[in-house]
Structure formats: C-alpha cells, structure tokens
Amino acid sequence: MVTAALDHLIVAAATLEQGEDYIEGKLGVRPLRGGKHATMGTHNSLLALGPRTYLEVIAIDPDGSAPTTPRWFELDRPAMQATLRASPRLLHWAARTNDIEAARNAAAIDPGPAHAHSRGEFRWRITIPDDGHLPGAGILPTLIEWSSEQHPADALPDSRLRIATLAAAHPEPGQMREALASLGLSETLQVTYNATPRLAALVRTPRGTVAL
C-alpha cells in the first residue's frame, strides 16, 4: 500500500515580502528566506512547523526568468494573481512519499507528472500538472519525493508552531476523500461539503490557535 505524509503547507502571495508580513502578523514568527526556483521563476521563504514539516511562502520572483511551461500552483493565472494582490492565502499542501511514481500510479486522481527540481543543496521530484492547475482545487496534495536524507525543515529554527488540524471543503467531498484514501491520507485531511473549495489549517502558537 502506498503511503504519504504531510510535508508542507503552501501560502502564496503577490510578493514574498507581502507573504512574510502576512504570516508574521498571523502566527507571530517571520518566515526565513529560502531561495529561488529557477525553472519556475519563483522564490520562497520557510517556517518550521515541527519535525519534517514546514510552511512555505511562495511568490513569483520579479528578478527571475519566465518559465517555458505554466508555473506551479496556478501562479500565472490572472484570477489567482488578483486574489493574491488582495491578500496572501493558504493555497495548497504537499505530501511526501518515498516512491513518487508508485504514489502517482496509486492516486485516484492524477496529480500530474513528476519533475526533478533543485534549490541550493536540496534535490527533489515533484508532481506538476501540465497546465499548472491545483489538484482538487488545492485540496489534493502535490506529491514530493526528497532525493536526500536532508529535509528543508531540518535546518530551520524551532518556531514553536505546530499544525493542530488540516481541513477542507469541496463540492464533491466523496471524490476528494477517495483520492486521499488512495494515498493513505484519509486521517491527514478531513473533507466536508461546500459549494466552493476551501482549505484551512489550525496552527498552535504560543499565543493560541490561529486559523490560516
């Protein structure tokens, strides 16, 4: 049986500074600059959420080159860009696996082909749909397989933040639950009904539980 585990939350922003300000205002800790994704024309900042778990703030890199394919997480789409100009948002999440091809084959809904990427010393393979759309409108995870034992969260300072709950709503919750179950993620994300897809995380902080 293929299994996956929560790897990181993805908060998108119009600019990296806007996203960092947003997370610091909500959680009380400022994410640290990570690096650039040259092939996607994006850059990020990171914040630890516990062992082998973190929050990523991602934005289009104004100094980067435009990719030859659609950017991940719908960042190229005008509607998404308009949403992010108004405010950063918890957009998506990623689940790690030790065998990304086996996980892709087991997935009830195709997460897209796996692509090799790197940033500094980190190497990984990640699923990206050809048109850059968010799987399940952001509710189904992007799959990631780290190519070395080192994980980005390992080098981050302890933020004293932890994920309490990850929840979602979708107009077809049964289909989403089936897709999560195919990856062994039924207990990771609970999905209920709503006419508009939504993803939310409750994060425990030193000043109380905060919703993203």
N, C-alpha and C positions, 0 to 999 in steps of 0.2 A: 504494500500500500504506500502510495506517495504521501509524504507529509511535508508541510511547510510551516513556517513560524513568522510571526510579525517581526519585521526588520526595522522599518522606519515609517514615520508619518511624513507627508509631503505638504508643506504650506507654500503656495505660490503667491507671488507679489509682482507688482508692476516694476519695482526696483528692489534691489537687495536691501538697501537701507530702509525702505518702507516696511519690508517684511521683518527686518530685525527690530525696528521700533515697535511694530505690532506685537511680536512675541514677547519682547521685554515688558511692554505695557500689560499684557495679559498674564504672563507667568512670572514676571519679576526677575528673569535672568535673560541676558542678551546672548543670542547665538554667536558663535565664533566663526570667522570667515574660513571657508573650506578651500575652494579652488574653482577652476574653470573646467567645463566640459567642452573641449574644442570642437568636437564633431557635431554638437548640438547647439553651439552658440549660447550656452547658459553658464551661470555660475551659482554658487550656493554658500550657505552658512549652516552650521550644525550645532545641535544642543543635545546633550546626553539625556536619555530617559530611562536609564538603568543599564544593566549588563547587556551588551549586544543589541541595544535598542536606542534609537535616536530620532530627533525631529530635524528634518531638512527644510530650510527656507530656500526656494529656488526662484530665479528670475532670468529673463533674457539679459545676456551680457552686452551692454552697449558698445563695448570695445571688441566683441567677438565677431567672427565671420558668420554670415547666414549659412545654415546647413543646406545641403543639396536635397534633403528629404524633410518632410514636416517634423517640426520639433515635437518632443515628447510632451505629454500631458496637455495637449491642445493649446500650448502657449502661443502658437501662431494665429489662432482663430480670433477674428475681430470681437466676437461676443465675449470670449474669455478675457481679452485684453481690456475691454470696457469694464467688466466685472472687477478685475484686479486693480484698475485705476481707482475705483471707488474704495476698495479695501482688500487687503490680503485675505486669503481664506484657506482653510484646511481643504485640500483638493482631492487627496488620494492617499494611498498607502502602498507599501511594498512588503512582500513576503519572501523570505529567503528559503532556499532549498539547496540540497547537496547535489541534485541532478536536475538541472533545469529542463533538459529535453524530456525526461520521464515525466516531470510535472506538467509540461506543455501537453504531452500526449494524454495525460490523465484528466486534464482540465475539461469540464463540461462545456465551457465557453472558451474559445481560443483567445489567449492573451496576446497573440502576435508572435512573430519570430524572435529568436534570441540573438542579440547583437553584443559583440565584445566592445567594452569601453575601458577607459583608464583615466585616473586623475592623480597626478603625483605618483606615490608608491602603491596606490590601490588599483587592482585589476578585478574586473567583474564582467559577467554576462547578464544581460537584462532583456526582458521581453518588451518590444515596442511595436504596436500595430503599424502597418504600413502607412496609414493615413494619420497617425499620431493621436487617435481618439483615446479617451479614457475607458478602459474596460468596465462595463456595467455602470457607465456614467460616474466612474470613480470609486464605486463600491467594491468591485472585484479587484484584487491586488495585481499590481505589476510583479512579476517574478524576477528574483535576482539570485545569482549564484556567485559568491565571492571566490576568487581564484587563489587566495592565500589564506593562511590562518589568521592574519591580522584583519581586524574589522574597524571601520571608522570610529565606532563608539569607544574602542579600547583606549584611544589617545585623548579622549575628551575628559575634562574635569567633571566630577560628580556635581550635577546641578541640584540634587535633592528633589528632582521631579520624577514622578512615576505615572504611567498610564493606569488609571483606575478602570475605565470602561471604554470600549470602542463599539459604537452602534451606528446603524444606518437605517434608511427607509428607502423604498423603491416601489414603483407601480406594479412590479411583478416580483414580489418578495420570494415566492416559491422557487422561481428560476434562479434567483440570486443565492438562496440557501443551498440549492442543489449544486451550483457551481462551487460554492465554498466547501461543501462537503467532499467534492471530488478531490480537493487539495488538503483535506484534513483540517480545515479551518472553521468548522462549524461553531466551535467554542470561542474562537477569537473575535468574531464579529457577529452580533445579533442583528437580523434584518426584519423590520416590520413594514407595514404598508404606508405609503404616502404617494400622492399623485405626482409629486416632484422628488427626484432622487436627492437624498441628503446623507452626508457623512458627518459624524460628530465624535469627538474624543473628550472624555473627562480626565483631567490631569490633576494628580495630587501635588500640591505645592506647600511650602512651609506656611503660607498664609491661607490655606484652604484649597478646596477642589474647584477647579476652573474649567469651563467648557470651551472647546475650540470647535 
